[in-house]
Amino acid sequence: MPEPFDWDILERPSAMAMVRGQLGFSWMVLAGRLAALTDDEYFWRPSAEALTVVRRRHAGRFRSLGSGEWVAQWPDEPDHRGPRTIAWLIAHLTETFFERWEWTFGERIQGRTDITLHGNARDAVAWLAHWVDAWQDSIAALDEEQVTTVGLSQATELDAAEPFGHVVLRLNRELIHHGSEIMTLQDLHALAA
């Protein structure tokens, strides 16, 4: 479980406090729902075509994202609108936070394809929590002025060209967007059971 949310951050009048508050609160809500995630929910497919996490040999026609035995099926087209499983959504969030941390605070060597993914809910949630927590801890250690530093993250060309606060807000959006998808899939799974 993540550390308790720092409610005092909501009273700090700074840009960094605002982006950190949004991230911290959003993660608290999602982590609460993920705490009881089962393997059945994790792999549940809302349709037969849903992208998911599979053993590498079962990736099918999709590219594989991940460095180990378990990989996420990754579509070739960037605007692929097909359904996804909770496993896929957790893998996507994990690689997103991992890559941004690595190319902002880490050694700037590994990329999203180097991420280790997991074939069960418990380990996948723990790995996501590890990278979200690492991201939160690292941005909490920054000076307030660094929210406007251009190029602090080098993960993508866009990151390198924009003030760091925009990178944090984009990751917040990813967490909020995909977190709501995860919670909706949990609710649908409960209705389908």
Secondary structure, 3 states (H helix, E strand, C coil): CCCCCCHHHHHCCCHHHHHHHHHHHHHHHHHHHHCCCCHHHHHCCCCCCCECEEEHHHCCCCEEECCCCEEEEECCCCCCCCCECHHHHHHHHHHHHHHHHHCCCCCCCCCHHHCCCCCCHHHHHHHHHHHHHHHHHHHHCCCHHHHHCECCCCCCHHHHHCEHHHHHHHHHHHHHHHHHHHHHHHHHHHHHC
